[in-house]
Amino acid sequence: MAKKSAIEKNMKRQKLVARYANKREKLKAVASDKSLSAEERFQAQLDLAKLPRNSAKVRIRNRCDVTGRPRAYYRKLRMSRIALRELGSNGLVPGLVKSSW
């Protein structure tokens, strides 16, 4: 099980991303628009830098929904390999059969 503080920090980041997503998208569009003047694009870059760092989508860490583990994460199942193996062995994942030979 991951530390509660790490899980909470990641959840806080997800909320910030959701809150600032629209504003961040608009500022990025202005900053990359070559038809605007350099001053306008530079001002958009400055405004983008003023936003909280944790409101950037790249700062969200994919974590297992079951254990909170940050590594060996399967996106499709939203869980780590360890949780997948455990749940698969118990027959709780449809279509998953543990191999043995």
SVG drawing of the C-alpha trace seen along z (x, -y; Angstrom):
<svg xmlns="http://www.w3.org/2000/svg" viewBox="-16 -43 24 71">
<polyline fill="none" stroke="black" stroke-width="0.4" points="0.0,0.0 1.3,-3.4 1.6,-6.2 -1.6,-8.1 0.1,-11.4 1.3,-10.5 -2.1,-9.3 -3.7,-12.5 -1.1,-14.7 -1.9,-13.1 -5.7,-13.5 -5.1,-17.2 -3.2,-17.5 -6.0,-15.9 -8.5,-18.5 -6.2,-21.4 -5.8,-20.0 -9.6,-19.9 -10.0,-23.4 -7.4,-25.0 -7.7,-22.9 -9.8,-25.4 -7.7,-28.4 -4.4,-26.6 -5.7,-25.4 -6.6,-28.9 -3.3,-30.4 -1.3,-27.6 -3.3,-28.3 -2.5,-32.0 1.2,-31.3 1.6,-29.1 -0.4,-31.2 2.2,-32.6 -0.3,-35.1 -0.3,-37.1 2.3,-39.7 5.3,-38.6 4.2,-40.7 0.8,-39.0 2.4,-35.5 5.0,-36.5 2.2,-37.8 0.4,-34.5 3.6,-32.6 3.9,-34.8 0.3,-34.2 0.8,-30.5 3.8,-30.6 1.7,-32.2 -0.7,-29.2 0.1,-26.6 2.6,-24.0 0.4,-21.2 -2.3,-22.3 -0.2,-20.8 -1.5,-17.5 2.0,-16.0 2.4,-16.2 -0.3,-13.6 1.1,-10.2 -0.8,-7.1 -1.6,-5.1 -3.2,-1.8 -6.9,-2.2 -6.6,0.8 -3.2,0.2 -2.0,-3.3 1.2,-1.8 2.8,-4.2 4.8,-1.7 3.9,1.3 0.5,-0.4 -1.8,1.0 -3.8,-1.9 -6.6,0.3 -7.3,1.9 -6.2,-1.1 -4.3,1.2 -0.8,2.4 0.6,5.8 0.6,7.0 -3.0,6.1 -4.0,7.6 -2.2,10.9 -3.9,11.0 -7.4,10.3 -6.9,12.6 -5.9,15.5 -9.1,14.9 -11.1,15.0 -12.3,11.4 -11.0,10.2 -13.3,11.4 -11.4,13.3 -8.2,13.5 -6.8,17.0 -3.6,17.5 -1.2,19.6 0.5,22.6 2.7,25.2"/>
</svg>
